[in-house]
Amino acid sequence: MGRARLAELHGVSTTYEPEPGRTVRVSEDTVVAVLAALGVDASTPRAVQDALEAHRTARLGRLLPPAVVLRDGGKRNLPELPDGTLLRVDTEDGRTLPWDPAAGPGAELLPPGGHLLRAQAPDGRSASAPLIVAPGRVPAPPGRSHGFLVQLYSLLSARSWGMGDLGDLAELATWSARTFGSDFVQVNPLHAAVPGPPTDPSPYRPSSRRFPDPVHLRIEEIPEYAYLTGPARARADELTARAAALRRAVLEDGALIDRDAVWDLKRRALELVRAVPLGPGRRAAYGDFLAGQGQALDDHSTWCALAEAHGPDWRSWPAGLRDPRSARTARARGELLERVDFHCWLAWLTDGQLAAAQRAALDGGMRVGLVHDLAVGVHPSGADAWAQQDAFAAGMSIGAPPDAFTSRGQDWGLPPWRPDALAATGYAPYRDLLRGLLRHAGALRIDHVMGLFRLWWVPQGYEPRRGAYVRYDAEAMLAVLALEAHRAGAVVIGEDLGTVEPGVREALAERGVLGTSVLWFERDYDGAQSAQRAEGTEGAGRGAESGQGAGSGDGDGRDGDGAAHAEPLEPGRWRAGCLATATTHDLPSTAARLTGDHVELRYRLGLLTRPLETEQREDATAVAEWLALFGRLGLLPEGPGDEEAAVLAVHRFLLRTPARMVGIWLPDAVGDRRPQNLPGTWDQYPNWRLPVADATGRPVPLEELAASPRLHALMEEVRAAAGGR
């Protein structure tokens, strides 16, 4: 009992439910290991008692909690204070304000921001704690909107160097806004990767979530590039020719996108451009960027320079360099100053092109613009894990527990943030991360948004099933999110697919965070729709709101066709507060879903756990149910048997729902059959390395996409259904 109580006090769950009605107890050794990662010794009964007593003593002696959160229209976590306690707030803009919580709701009397709360009790005790004052909700979408979803690397044009870049993103945004009235383009995480070779191609295992990767730069749009002369110009022209060969290999010869080859050419070109002096205005802008980014950029660039010298895994570096604040690291930073500055410069250039892409989107008429994607974690050997070691739980990685789809559970290999460390800093790492991502964004998608509430921690060396859930202060995490989104004027979309514990979707909706609804998983799981039909009544609502069968599970994108026993959810019963889509980067394209190609692909790769005939039969039944609903609603006038017409019907249906945002997976617009990522595979399938292609698998560059009759037919339907924007 003592260990269970200690775990509860530190947010460690000792049980979990792999499915409704079945509870599994977490093993004692897992609980001990997780508590140890939180700095709590629970290895023996005596250690447990000592830890409980230490926690009690600390609680009794503390005037303020580690961090105080105030939210408009919401609760505060300020404890009862002794009568006569004086409170004052040191605001982030340098003012000192007296504060009396009894005088009003609290958040309305203090400016939004990250402040410092000071308390002075009559008995002489004093304390201070970070204070987060946040609006109650994130900004709402600007009316009904639609836009493309695309993995940027897959969007090649006649100007890109073997993979899509920020210039291509700006072109896509401007064209889709002006041609179809689109309001947004959602892209994959553009976070900085751990360098190879080979570089991990997954954008969801980055080195840093704080800074974007310069591999996305359009080299020719760097102003100094135009001033290359003599041998430098000749060398740049040679690199451009080699880049064209890379592009042709992908678009014409069927080669996979080779991120390392692209970066090798771009890095060489950037070394040439770096030698061109900045003009006075550009130099002043660079200085402002350095000052604004501060220690975070210095740490990131230092890691990049050290990785060039010692390899990309900081855990294998010489002992002194493993500590970002050591004297040896300080000396190394000085010795490598030129390379550190080079990586700062790259971050500045990339930031500038991101800003230009967002300006292009808004100038083209988009009301939202770029929707950036926040990965759920970072690579353990990368820059963030090195620079923020105190904030991460050593010896732990996040994943998912066993469920109906994966009996072993999952280990994603990403270290989790320590909730206690976040609170102690006033959530500074999280605030800085959000602020950086929202600099040039109209919206932010948060991958596995359930991680703001709890994450499945797996101790190093343990099987994924032997993990435990660790809770975060969701009130604080959501307050920080609301604060930074409010400052940026940005919409927030949570990827809430899969098994979601009760209350999470409701808490997100209360704060204005949109969910994610994928058509194939929206079914009448609670039977309310069927009951209403039997009674001859109609009503609004959402049958899958409880999280039963949102389809992709905690495993971040697993297919969920086995849930076809519940009938498709009619459009009027969908939730309004969502981004509605037909698919995601982890799921089959719409054409593959309609034709059953995705089942055959999984069969060829040995991923099926049941006979092929069984999988095909269930899949065909699920698709037939949806097609029948489309027919009943008059959304498939072309009749059955026409794949392109069925893709149109899928999107007609999405636009019939009340969803505030409707996303069109760009490869769907040209009939692409291939998923960008096939969960459960590594080298068996070319994850994250495929260009957008047509139904035959032939790559389709941006210029051809823009002229595609199939794409135009789909988007004209979307534009008409959206009211002609």
Wavefront OBJ file of the C-alpha trace (Angstrom):
o trace
v 0.000 0.000 0.000
v 2.809 2.410 0.827
v 4.400 2.082 -2.599
v 1.040 2.491 -4.337
v 0.375 5.637 -2.306
v 3.818 6.996 -3.156
v 3.206 6.297 -6.829
v -0.128 8.098 -6.665
v 1.470 11.160 -5.074
v 3.923 11.374 -7.969
v 1.391 10.740 -10.731
v 2.438 7.157 -11.486
v -0.504 4.867 -12.229
v -0.258 1.352 -10.807
v -2.967 -0.042 -13.113
v -4.183 0.463 -16.661
v -7.088 -0.690 -18.826
v -6.063 -2.258 -22.158
v -9.767 -2.483 -22.989
v -12.969 -1.383 -21.243
v -13.760 -3.490 -18.208
v -10.343 -5.161 -17.907
v -7.790 -3.784 -15.450
v -4.130 -4.815 -15.449
v -1.814 -4.148 -12.520
v 1.586 -2.621 -13.223
v 4.488 -4.705 -11.914
v 6.255 -3.566 -8.742
v 9.643 -3.355 -10.443
v 8.196 -1.043 -13.097
v 6.766 1.238 -10.429
v 10.129 1.315 -8.654
v 11.976 2.119 -11.880
v 9.579 4.890 -12.904
v 9.681 6.487 -9.456
v 13.476 6.352 -9.559
v 13.405 8.285 -12.841
v 11.393 10.918 -10.964
v 14.054 11.096 -8.255
v 12.115 8.995 -5.719
v 13.612 5.930 -4.054
v 10.975 3.197 -3.614
v 13.303 0.211 -3.712
v 12.660 -0.985 -0.144
v 9.853 -0.627 2.442
v 12.064 1.709 4.485
v 12.854 3.824 1.422
v 9.136 4.063 0.678
v 8.351 5.273 4.192
v 11.172 7.804 4.061
v 9.916 9.091 0.707
v 6.345 9.381 1.992
v 7.525 11.298 5.047
v 9.691 13.587 2.919
v 6.730 14.323 0.659
v 4.460 15.064 3.650
v 7.028 17.350 5.263
v 7.629 19.232 2.027
v 3.909 19.682 1.462
v 3.271 20.985 4.966
v 6.159 23.405 4.819
v 5.330 24.803 1.405
v 3.271 27.953 1.018
v 2.920 27.652 -2.753
v 2.790 24.723 -5.163
v 5.681 24.282 -7.619
v 3.742 26.296 -10.207
v 0.489 28.265 -10.003
v -1.949 28.312 -12.920
v -4.827 30.759 -13.397
v -7.241 30.382 -16.275
v -10.117 32.624 -17.350
v -13.337 30.936 -16.376
v -11.471 27.998 -14.897
v -10.030 26.766 -11.652
v -6.818 27.789 -9.961
v -4.459 25.512 -8.080
v -3.603 28.021 -5.363
v -3.833 26.323 -1.938
v -5.458 27.850 1.117
v -3.004 30.337 2.567
v -2.650 31.564 6.170
v -4.740 34.633 6.939
v -2.767 37.781 6.322
v -0.482 36.297 3.644
v 0.635 38.988 1.244
v 0.914 38.149 -2.431
v 2.601 40.089 -5.171
v 3.287 39.276 -8.797
v 6.462 40.121 -10.684
v 5.131 40.266 -14.227
v 7.102 39.198 -17.276
v 7.216 42.819 -18.472
v 9.008 43.982 -15.318
v 6.147 45.318 -13.189
v 5.316 44.318 -9.610
v 1.608 44.062 -8.819
v -0.144 43.323 -5.542
v -2.690 40.523 -5.842
v -5.616 39.483 -3.705
v -7.186 36.238 -5.014
v -10.326 36.947 -2.976
v -10.924 40.177 -4.889
v -12.016 38.453 -8.082
v -11.662 35.449 -10.358
v -7.914 36.037 -10.572
v -6.969 35.675 -14.195
v -9.103 38.702 -15.104
v -7.102 40.909 -12.745
v -3.646 39.926 -13.942
v -2.191 40.233 -17.442
v -1.778 36.984 -19.410
v 1.758 35.707 -19.304
v 4.401 33.803 -17.429
v 5.065 35.643 -14.179
v 6.548 35.052 -10.728
v 4.259 34.871 -7.695
v 5.737 35.819 -4.302
v 4.076 35.026 -0.969
v 4.910 36.387 2.486
v 3.096 34.722 5.421
v 2.594 36.391 8.856
v 4.712 33.696 10.529
v 7.755 34.780 8.533
v 7.647 32.109 5.860
v 8.080 33.242 2.283
v 7.915 31.469 -1.039
v 7.894 32.102 -4.750
v 6.556 30.089 -7.670
v 6.111 30.512 -11.412
v 2.655 31.874 -12.224
v 0.932 31.114 -15.534
v -2.005 33.382 -16.333
v -3.825 32.162 -19.416
v -7.016 32.758 -21.376
v -9.658 30.099 -21.016
v -9.610 28.994 -24.661
v -7.333 28.901 -27.661
v -8.353 30.996 -30.697
v -11.194 29.571 -32.780
v -10.880 28.794 -36.507
v -12.000 31.672 -38.744
v -15.266 30.099 -39.862
v -15.460 26.911 -41.926
v -12.224 26.180 -43.751
v -10.541 23.592 -45.942
v -6.982 22.937 -46.996
v -4.391 20.405 -48.063
v -2.448 18.000 -45.843
v 0.978 17.082 -47.202
v 4.342 15.703 -46.171
v 6.616 18.492 -47.383
v 9.534 16.262 -48.403
v 7.151 14.417 -50.807
v 6.170 17.611 -52.680
v 8.864 17.987 -55.330
v 8.844 20.688 -57.972
v 11.043 21.584 -60.928
v 13.051 23.792 -58.547
v 13.556 21.557 -55.529
v 16.767 19.656 -54.866
v 15.493 16.081 -54.663
v 12.856 16.682 -51.955
v 10.188 19.279 -51.264
v 11.336 22.532 -49.671
v 9.986 25.752 -48.191
v 9.805 27.375 -51.596
v 7.521 24.557 -52.725
v 5.424 25.043 -49.594
v 4.974 28.744 -50.360
v 3.971 27.913 -53.944
v 1.440 25.289 -52.829
v -0.084 27.658 -50.296
v -0.390 30.585 -52.694
v -1.768 28.474 -55.552
v -4.325 26.577 -53.461
v -5.516 29.785 -51.775
v -5.972 31.719 -54.995
v -7.332 28.828 -57.055
v -9.581 26.999 -54.608
v -10.085 29.374 -51.694
v -8.140 27.085 -49.364
v -7.386 28.464 -45.929
v -4.523 26.270 -44.749
v -1.779 23.805 -45.607
v -0.840 21.290 -42.927
v 2.668 19.843 -43.109
v 4.654 17.193 -41.284
v 6.972 18.223 -38.443
v 9.800 20.315 -39.874
v 11.925 19.769 -36.754
v 15.702 19.407 -36.990
v 16.763 15.796 -37.535
v 19.624 13.852 -35.976
v 22.220 13.858 -38.785
v 23.300 10.622 -40.454
v 24.269 8.918 -42.480
v 21.840 7.462 -42.501
v 19.563 10.116 -41.077
v 16.425 8.724 -39.479
v 13.854 9.688 -42.126
v 10.976 9.888 -39.633
v 9.981 13.497 -38.891
v 8.600 12.208 -35.590
v 12.025 11.344 -34.075
v 13.776 14.719 -34.302
v 16.954 15.985 -32.732
v 15.191 19.193 -31.764
v 11.561 20.243 -31.823
v 12.572 23.810 -31.079
v 14.341 24.570 -34.381
v 13.481 23.607 -37.972
v 15.808 21.614 -40.196
v 17.803 23.591 -42.790
v 17.396 20.694 -45.250
v 14.083 22.406 -46.088
v 15.818 25.568 -47.347
v 15.370 26.750 -50.931
v 19.028 27.589 -51.618
v 18.404 29.936 -54.533
v 16.123 32.130 -52.395
v 18.864 33.009 -49.914
v 19.692 36.642 -50.897
v 23.466 36.139 -50.692
v 23.291 33.261 -53.199
v 22.837 35.787 -56.012
v 26.210 37.366 -55.180
v 28.336 34.265 -55.663
v 31.021 34.935 -58.278
v 34.030 33.289 -59.861
v 34.981 29.801 -58.654
v 32.251 29.891 -55.983
v 29.600 30.513 -58.653
v 30.990 27.704 -60.810
v 30.937 25.357 -57.841
v 27.367 26.396 -56.988
v 26.291 25.745 -60.576
v 27.848 22.292 -60.387
v 25.923 21.552 -57.178
v 22.708 22.811 -58.794
v 23.265 20.405 -61.696
v 23.793 17.520 -59.281
v 20.625 18.529 -57.444
v 18.730 18.428 -60.739
v 19.992 14.893 -61.265
v 18.700 13.937 -57.809
v 15.326 15.444 -58.641
v 15.146 13.605 -61.978
v 16.064 10.347 -60.294
v 13.022 10.673 -58.023
v 10.543 12.103 -60.511
v 11.572 10.162 -63.621
v 13.531 7.083 -62.577
v 11.560 5.910 -59.564
v 14.298 6.509 -56.986
v 13.380 7.088 -53.357
v 13.846 10.490 -51.748
v 17.375 10.534 -50.332
v 17.460 13.097 -47.558
v 21.181 12.566 -46.867
v 22.134 13.119 -50.500
v 19.996 16.271 -50.613
v 21.551 17.630 -47.429
v 25.079 16.863 -48.640
v 24.509 19.071 -51.689
v 22.729 21.812 -49.766
v 25.376 21.877 -47.041
v 28.105 22.359 -49.651
v 26.140 25.151 -51.274
v 25.488 26.790 -47.924
v 29.206 26.732 -47.121
v 29.742 28.735 -50.314
v 26.967 31.203 -49.534
v 28.274 31.631 -45.998
v 31.402 33.285 -47.405
v 29.340 36.131 -48.889
v 29.246 39.011 -46.376
v 25.866 40.089 -45.061
v 24.770 43.619 -45.852
v 24.196 45.985 -42.900
v 20.448 45.413 -42.784
v 20.747 41.654 -43.017
v 23.480 41.629 -40.378
v 21.309 43.661 -38.025
v 18.412 41.246 -38.583
v 20.704 38.309 -37.852
v 21.830 39.981 -34.632
v 18.226 40.481 -33.570
v 17.511 36.810 -34.238
v 20.481 35.692 -32.122
v 19.415 37.939 -29.266
v 15.816 36.768 -29.455
v 16.621 33.059 -29.481
v 19.242 33.274 -26.731
v 20.495 30.228 -24.868
v 18.227 27.788 -26.708
v 19.806 28.567 -30.073
v 23.300 28.599 -28.599
v 22.743 25.129 -27.139
v 21.251 23.766 -30.347
v 24.056 25.121 -32.511
v 26.712 23.936 -30.076
v 25.247 20.424 -30.219
v 25.315 20.571 -34.037
v 28.978 21.612 -34.033
v 29.936 18.954 -31.477
v 28.020 16.330 -33.454
v 30.133 17.168 -36.501
v 33.269 16.605 -34.430
v 32.253 13.643 -32.257
v 29.256 11.975 -33.904
v 25.514 12.520 -33.461
v 25.016 10.633 -30.178
v 26.026 12.908 -27.300
v 25.939 9.957 -24.895
v 29.117 8.639 -26.563
v 31.005 11.956 -26.463
v 33.964 12.551 -24.146
v 32.693 12.828 -20.578
v 33.013 16.585 -20.189
v 31.070 17.293 -23.365
v 28.030 15.329 -22.256
v 27.150 18.196 -19.921
v 26.056 21.332 -21.815
v 27.034 23.528 -18.851
v 30.497 22.054 -18.181
v 33.750 23.992 -18.475
v 34.921 21.584 -21.196
v 31.787 22.285 -23.247
v 32.354 26.025 -22.830
v 35.926 25.626 -24.134
v 34.738 23.487 -27.024
v 32.137 26.099 -27.902
v 34.888 28.674 -28.163
v 37.123 26.379 -30.217
v 34.246 25.585 -32.581
v 32.852 29.107 -32.643
v 32.857 29.334 -36.432
v 30.822 26.113 -36.754
v 28.494 27.144 -33.933
v 27.833 30.411 -35.742
v 27.308 28.521 -39.007
v 24.483 26.526 -37.434
v 22.993 29.673 -35.871
v 23.021 31.203 -39.355
v 21.269 28.142 -40.784
v 18.547 28.455 -38.157
v 18.107 32.114 -39.066
v 17.842 31.377 -42.778
v 15.297 28.634 -42.193
v 13.265 30.833 -39.877
v 13.223 33.511 -42.560
v 11.963 31.154 -45.248
v 9.291 29.812 -42.901
v 8.176 33.393 -42.322
v 8.112 33.974 -46.078
v 5.983 30.853 -46.634
v 3.447 32.015 -44.050
v 3.369 35.508 -45.569
v 2.791 33.993 -49.002
v -0.092 31.905 -47.642
v -1.769 34.900 -46.011
v -1.105 37.209 -48.956
v -2.733 34.605 -51.191
v -5.908 34.874 -49.157
v -5.583 32.094 -46.591
v -7.187 32.853 -43.240
v -5.018 30.340 -41.333
v -1.957 29.612 -43.452
v 0.597 27.072 -42.348
v -0.398 24.359 -39.886
v 2.763 23.077 -38.246
v 3.025 19.706 -36.545
v 4.493 19.138 -33.066
v 5.991 15.670 -32.655
v 5.297 13.921 -29.351
v 8.978 13.645 -28.398
v 12.638 13.886 -29.396
v 15.438 11.480 -30.208
v 17.407 10.465 -27.092
v 20.743 11.273 -28.741
v 19.701 14.640 -30.146
v 20.154 18.293 -29.294
v 17.101 18.760 -27.067
v 17.870 15.677 -24.991
v 21.435 16.955 -24.511
v 20.571 20.568 -23.726
v 17.616 19.811 -21.431
v 18.830 16.761 -19.547
v 17.311 17.960 -16.281
v 13.870 18.092 -17.909
v 13.935 14.541 -19.311
v 13.475 11.301 -17.388
v 16.699 9.318 -17.663
v 16.363 5.669 -18.611
v 12.762 6.001 -19.829
v 11.059 6.120 -23.195
v 7.445 6.665 -24.161
v 5.147 4.347 -26.046
v 1.793 2.621 -25.734
v 0.499 -0.220 -23.540
v -0.805 -3.507 -24.928
v -4.225 -3.251 -26.508
v -6.435 -5.017 -29.016
v -4.049 -4.119 -31.857
v -0.613 -4.758 -30.337
v -0.374 -7.342 -27.586
v 3.248 -6.426 -26.768
v 2.675 -2.708 -26.477
v 4.947 -0.167 -28.165
v 8.195 1.592 -27.344
v 8.752 4.702 -29.447
v 12.282 5.289 -28.168
v 11.627 8.902 -27.127
v 12.535 10.162 -23.646
v 9.662 11.801 -21.718
v 9.659 15.135 -20.012
v 9.586 14.933 -16.205
v 6.368 16.561 -14.988
v 8.050 17.748 -11.783
v 10.895 19.376 -13.714
v 8.450 21.170 -15.995
v 6.535 22.559 -13.016
v 9.712 23.689 -11.255
v 10.665 25.841 -14.261
v 7.180 27.240 -14.781
v 6.928 25.012 -17.862
v 9.668 27.027 -19.542
v 10.863 24.291 -21.962
v 7.283 23.690 -23.087
v 6.500 27.402 -23.370
v 9.642 28.078 -25.406
v 8.888 25.130 -27.673
v 5.362 26.335 -28.408
v 6.493 29.915 -28.899
v 9.109 28.837 -31.430
v 6.717 26.662 -33.416
v 4.036 29.336 -33.485
v 6.335 32.103 -34.774
v 5.234 31.466 -38.352
v 2.069 29.406 -38.061
v -1.641 29.976 -38.240
v -2.325 26.711 -36.464
v -0.534 23.923 -34.652
v -1.293 20.220 -34.775
v -0.176 18.353 -31.650
v 0.722 14.744 -32.291
v -0.689 12.352 -29.661
v -2.342 15.210 -27.784
v -3.260 12.762 -25.004
v 0.364 13.190 -23.915
v -0.598 16.494 -22.312
v -2.501 14.375 -19.775
v -0.454 11.181 -19.447
v 2.246 9.179 -21.213
v 3.179 5.512 -21.111
v 6.726 5.295 -19.706
v 8.805 2.210 -20.496
v 11.957 1.630 -18.399
v 15.094 0.963 -20.436
v 15.548 -2.750 -21.080
v 11.916 -3.589 -20.320
v 9.402 -4.909 -22.820
v 6.911 -2.211 -23.861
v 4.073 -3.990 -22.060
v 5.928 -3.540 -18.764
v 5.477 0.208 -18.606
v 3.264 2.526 -16.587
v 1.269 5.672 -17.207
v 2.684 8.873 -15.715
v 0.366 11.843 -15.350
v 1.153 15.427 -16.220
v -0.573 18.509 -14.851
v -3.019 18.823 -17.728
v -4.454 22.065 -16.350
v -1.006 23.644 -16.529
v -0.092 22.108 -19.898
v -3.339 23.359 -21.424
v -2.958 26.786 -19.829
v 0.498 27.223 -21.349
v -0.867 26.035 -24.695
v -3.746 28.522 -24.507
v -1.391 31.349 -23.543
v 1.036 30.804 -26.418
v -1.706 30.112 -28.972
v -3.480 33.294 -27.845
v -0.304 35.322 -28.285
v 0.208 33.933 -31.785
v -3.475 34.053 -32.747
v -3.177 30.386 -33.706
v -5.711 27.566 -33.909
v -4.775 24.300 -32.144
v -5.597 20.810 -33.437
v -5.072 17.760 -31.247
v -4.373 14.351 -32.790
v -6.736 12.441 -30.505
v -7.106 9.254 -32.515
v -7.213 5.953 -30.705
v -7.835 4.955 -27.129
v -8.544 8.125 -25.195
v -9.306 8.051 -21.489
v -12.639 9.513 -20.387
v -12.692 13.275 -19.958
v -9.759 14.087 -22.227
v -11.717 15.025 -25.319
v -14.125 17.015 -23.184
v -11.275 18.927 -21.526
v -9.727 19.721 -24.904
v -13.052 20.837 -26.347
v -13.677 23.070 -23.324
v -10.472 24.917 -24.158
v -11.227 25.165 -27.862
v -8.681 22.572 -29.006
v -9.993 20.850 -32.118
v -9.861 17.072 -32.381
v -9.032 14.901 -35.381
v -11.758 12.811 -37.005
v -10.854 10.293 -39.717
v -13.830 9.153 -41.771
v -13.294 5.388 -41.652
v -13.188 5.357 -37.851
v -16.247 7.519 -37.216
v -18.885 4.929 -36.328
v -21.912 4.655 -34.079
v -20.074 2.858 -31.282
v -22.622 3.660 -28.576
v -25.596 2.616 -30.706
v -27.391 5.938 -30.228
v -27.786 6.509 -33.954
v -29.346 3.068 -34.466
v -31.654 3.549 -31.488
v -32.834 6.926 -32.739
v -33.532 5.478 -36.150
v -35.522 2.649 -34.598
v -37.543 5.186 -32.587
v -38.039 7.385 -35.610
v -36.186 10.306 -34.031
v -33.135 12.301 -34.981
v -30.505 13.997 -32.873
v -27.089 15.488 -32.901
v -24.081 14.090 -31.171
v -21.062 11.950 -31.775
v -21.115 8.237 -31.141
v -17.358 7.873 -30.910
v -16.859 10.721 -28.437
v -15.853 8.335 -25.667
v -12.861 7.162 -27.635
v -14.158 3.692 -28.424
v -12.718 2.932 -31.805
v -11.289 6.180 -33.041
v -9.263 3.672 -34.928
v -5.593 4.342 -34.734
v -4.986 3.520 -31.098
v -2.318 4.881 -28.805
v 0.074 3.422 -31.346
v -0.021 6.599 -33.398
v -1.653 5.407 -36.552
v -2.546 1.729 -36.430
v -5.384 0.659 -38.639
v -8.655 -0.150 -36.945
v -10.867 -1.879 -39.491
v -11.879 -4.549 -37.024
v -14.439 -2.121 -35.627
v -16.747 -2.466 -38.638
v -19.510 -3.948 -36.442
v -20.758 -0.409 -35.666
v -22.482 1.373 -38.526
v -20.950 4.496 -40.096
v -21.682 7.716 -38.255
v -23.981 9.942 -40.256
v -22.619 13.414 -41.037
v -24.944 15.312 -38.716
v -23.647 13.350 -35.736
v -20.001 14.306 -36.192
v -18.488 16.767 -33.746
v -18.024 20.292 -35.056
v -14.797 20.885 -33.140
v -12.487 18.850 -35.322
v -10.289 18.650 -38.372
v -12.133 16.094 -40.510
v -10.065 14.042 -42.959
v -10.224 10.890 -45.022
v -6.787 9.692 -43.966
v -3.454 10.607 -42.355
v 0.211 10.007 -43.058
v 0.042 6.744 -41.038
v -3.014 5.340 -42.813
v -3.879 4.045 -46.295
v -4.720 6.588 -48.950
v -8.384 6.824 -49.857
v -7.841 5.019 -53.164
v -6.007 2.198 -51.398
v -8.793 1.957 -48.834
v -11.502 1.817 -51.482
v -9.728 -0.806 -53.579
v -8.363 -2.926 -50.733
v -4.789 -2.366 -51.913
v -3.697 -1.599 -48.362
v -4.662 -5.098 -47.184
v -2.672 -6.700 -49.982
v 0.313 -4.495 -49.141
v 0.267 -5.607 -45.519
v -0.091 -9.214 -46.659
v 2.956 -8.962 -48.953
v 4.992 -7.586 -46.070
v 3.857 -10.285 -43.632
v 2.040 -7.859 -41.339
v -1.336 -9.576 -41.176
v -2.160 -11.595 -38.049
v -5.182 -13.290 -39.635
v -5.771 -15.035 -42.985
v -5.757 -12.740 -46.009
v -9.296 -13.759 -46.953
v -10.609 -12.781 -43.507
v -8.923 -9.383 -43.639
v -10.154 -8.731 -47.171
v -13.708 -9.742 -46.307
v -13.895 -7.458 -43.263
v -12.261 -4.607 -45.131
v -14.630 -4.915 -48.095
v -17.612 -5.012 -45.743
v -16.488 -1.837 -43.976
v -15.975 0.005 -47.264
v -19.314 -1.220 -48.617
v -21.087 0.162 -45.557
v -19.669 3.607 -46.202
v -20.429 3.493 -49.913
v -23.999 2.495 -49.108
v -24.338 5.499 -46.798
v -22.930 7.786 -49.494
v -25.536 6.400 -51.879
v -28.413 6.931 -49.443
v -27.308 10.536 -48.915
v -27.088 11.214 -52.644
v -23.324 11.741 -52.479
v -22.460 9.117 -55.090
v -24.624 9.952 -58.122
v -22.066 8.330 -60.408
v -22.979 4.943 -58.912
v -20.699 2.170 -57.602
v -17.583 0.883 -59.296
v -15.925 4.214 -60.095
v -12.928 4.768 -57.809
v -12.487 8.461 -58.627
v -16.200 9.073 -58.024
v -15.955 7.269 -54.681
v -13.055 9.534 -53.652
v -15.242 12.504 -54.537
v -18.076 11.022 -52.447
v -15.763 10.664 -49.441
v -14.978 14.371 -49.570
v -18.562 15.362 -50.266
v -19.416 13.513 -47.074
v -16.689 15.270 -45.060
v -18.044 18.604 -46.229
v -21.556 17.561 -45.167
v -20.363 17.237 -41.545
v -20.238 20.264 -39.201
v -16.433 19.965 -38.890
v -14.823 23.410 -38.580
v -11.836 22.330 -40.690
v -11.749 19.800 -43.540
v -8.367 18.490 -44.641
v -7.682 16.975 -48.052
v -4.730 14.582 -48.147
v -2.880 15.920 -51.209
v -1.947 12.466 -52.595
v -5.671 11.579 -52.564
v -6.268 14.306 -55.126
v -4.280 12.372 -57.748
v -5.168 8.806 -56.712
v -1.929 7.863 -54.924
v -2.216 4.320 -53.531
v 0.789 4.317 -51.209
v 0.923 5.340 -47.541
v 3.737 7.673 -46.580
v 4.356 5.593 -43.469
v 3.377 2.007 -42.713
v 3.439 1.487 -38.931
v 5.084 -1.741 -37.862
v 7.727 -1.576 -40.597
v 11.249 -0.239 -40.790
v 13.309 -1.455 -43.754
v 10.466 -3.524 -45.236
v 8.797 -0.388 -46.602
v 10.201 3.008 -47.738
v 8.611 5.051 -44.967
v 8.946 8.835 -45.278
v 10.790 8.575 -48.629
v 8.028 8.561 -51.250
v 7.091 11.455 -53.552
v 3.442 12.219 -54.230
v 2.383 9.904 -57.075
v -0.623 9.086 -59.221
v -2.642 5.856 -59.256
v 0.088 4.045 -61.217
v 2.820 5.059 -58.789
v 4.313 7.633 -61.163
v 5.628 10.642 -59.233
v 3.695 13.859 -59.825
v 5.640 17.127 -59.392
v 3.997 20.280 -58.086
v 3.646 21.807 -61.546
v 1.750 18.751 -62.777
v -0.351 18.628 -59.623
v -1.456 22.179 -60.275
v -2.692 21.166 -63.741
v -4.238 17.806 -62.779
v -7.846 17.449 -64.027
v -8.522 14.921 -61.266
v -7.283 17.316 -58.580
v -9.265 20.213 -60.040
v -12.438 18.131 -60.174
v -12.082 17.248 -56.502
v -11.196 20.737 -55.350
v -13.992 22.387 -57.326
v -16.403 20.114 -55.417
v -14.719 21.150 -52.174
v -14.880 24.830 -53.064
v -18.545 24.643 -54.025
v -19.526 22.759 -50.870
v -17.530 25.217 -48.750
v -19.557 28.141 -50.068
v -17.366 29.256 -52.939
v -14.391 30.595 -50.997
l 1 2 3 4 5 6 7 8 9 10 11 12 13 14 15 16 17 18 19 20 21 22 23 24 25 26 27 28 29 30 31 32 33 34 35 36 37 38 39 40 41 42 43 44 45 46 47 48 49 50 51 52 53 54 55 56 57 58 59 60 61 62 63 64 65 66 67 68 69 70 71 72 73 74 75 76 77 78 79 80 81 82 83 84 85 86 87 88 89 90 91 92 93 94 95 96 97 98 99 100 101 102 103 104 105 106 107 108 109 110 111 112 113 114 115 116 117 118 119 120 121 122 123 124 125 126 127 128 129 130 131 132 133 134 135 136 137 138 139 140 141 142 143 144 145 146 147 148 149 150 151 152 153 154 155 156 157 158 159 160 161 162 163 164 165 166 167 168 169 170 171 172 173 174 175 176 177 178 179 180 181 182 183 184 185 186 187 188 189 190 191 192 193 194 195 196 197 198 199 200 201 202 203 204 205 206 207 208 209 210 211 212 213 214 215 216 217 218 219 220 221 222 223 224 225 226 227 228 229 230 231 232 233 234 235 236 237 238 239 240 241 242 243 244 245 246 247 248 249 250 251 252 253 254 255 256 257 258 259 260 261 262 263 264 265 266 267 268 269 270 271 272 273 274 275 276 277 278 279 280 281 282 283 284 285 286 287 288 289 290 291 292 293 294 295 296 297 298 299 300 301 302 303 304 305 306 307 308 309 310 311 312 313 314 315 316 317 318 319 320 321 322 323 324 325 326 327 328 329 330 331 332 333 334 335 336 337 338 339 340 341 342 343 344 345 346 347 348 349 350 351 352 353 354 355 356 357 358 359 360 361 362 363 364 365 366 367 368 369 370 371 372 373 374 375 376 377 378 379 380 381 382 383 384 385 386 387 388 389 390 391 392 393 394 395 396 397 398 399 400 401 402 403 404 405 406 407 408 409 410 411 412 413 414 415 416 417 418 419 420 421 422 423 424 425 426 427 428 429 430 431 432 433 434 435 436 437 438 439 440 441 442 443 444 445 446 447 448 449 450 451 452 453 454 455 456 457 458 459 460 461 462 463 464 465 466 467 468 469 470 471 472 473 474 475 476 477 478 479 480 481 482 483 484 485 486 487 488 489 490 491 492 493 494 495 496 497 498 499 500 501 502 503 504 505 506 507 508 509 510 511 512 513 514 515 516 517 518 519 520 521 522 523 524 525 526 527 528 529 530 531 532 533 534 535 536 537 538 539 540 541 542 543 544 545 546 547 548 549 550 551 552 553 554 555 556 557 558 559 560 561 562 563 564 565 566 567 568 569 570 571 572 573 574 575 576 577 578 579 580 581 582 583 584 585 586 587 588 589 590 591 592 593 594 595 596 597 598 599 600 601 602 603 604 605 606 607 608 609 610 611 612 613 614 615 616 617 618 619 620 621 622 623 624 625 626 627 628 629 630 631 632 633 634 635 636 637 638 639 640 641 642 643 644 645 646 647 648 649 650 651 652 653 654 655 656 657 658 659 660 661 662 663 664 665 666 667 668 669 670 671 672 673 674 675 676 677 678 679 680 681 682 683 684 685 686 687 688 689 690 691 692 693 694 695 696 697 698 699 700 701 702 703 704 705 706 707 708 709 710 711 712 713 714 715 716 717 718 719 720 721 722 723 724 725
